[in-house]
Amino acid sequence: MSAGNSPIVWNELMEIIIQPTADAATDIAARIIARLLRGKPDAVLGLATGSTPLRLYRKLIAMDLDWSRVTTFNLDEYIGLPREHPQSYHSFMWENLFRHINIAADHIHIPDGNAADIPDFCACYEQQIANVGGIDLQVLGIGTDGHIGFNEPTSSLASRTRIKTLTGQTRLDNARFFGSERDVPHHVITMGIGTIMEARQNLLLAFGPNKARAIAEAVEGPITSINPASILQMHPVVKVCLDEPAASDLQRADYYRWVYAHKPDWQAY
Ligand code: PGA
């Protein structure tokens, strides 16, 4: 067996990594990203928001990596929230990652939820991703309804960056950040599923029992737009980092654990 030509990406299709805790699963995700940034200092990262990646960002900050040549693209943003609003994803990213690292401000891309012409903005966002050669690694969370980015169930599996309307479930899930469901915006800009599928590597994190059903459907169910994350079964390089509760509905969890425990040394993270 050989690692091939690339020190960064291996073709393993979907790899399910189950760890006892969210902290242990996040340690692995952080090591995967650190290895990418050390091997490719001008890497292009796709980033996510929400509660899931918070621990990942804290670990990356503590690793003291060099971000000076890294470029980032965020998955999504609420439409109509002022950029400075504490729940905007702009605020989230600066508060939880960007202000702690040596990234160049002009290398950061977050959808502009206040763009005057949103379709035009979305087309430009796609072009900006293409202009830097595409995304090397995309960090993903998953919604309880299986969404990735804000691609809600029945999103086209070929969709590009665009405006989406949030489902009642997602607005309910996110009400905890806003104080009340009423204050959660209805509309968002999100990278499309087609956009996410073009990233060279996807790194999906999910923790807690409320993600178990969405994860089981995404990993072991049919590929269907009802669970948008299920399209990742078609992606050449996906790692799914789970804690035990998020893995609790998987039929083949023991197999995934065995595979991970017996990885050859050159594949270890
Ligand atoms: P969460 O959200 O990390 O806050 O659970 C995940 C998502 O909606 O993608």
Residues whose N, C-alpha, C, O or C-beta is under 5 A from the ligand:
A	BS01	PGA	T49 G50 S51 T52 G141 I142 G143 H147 G149
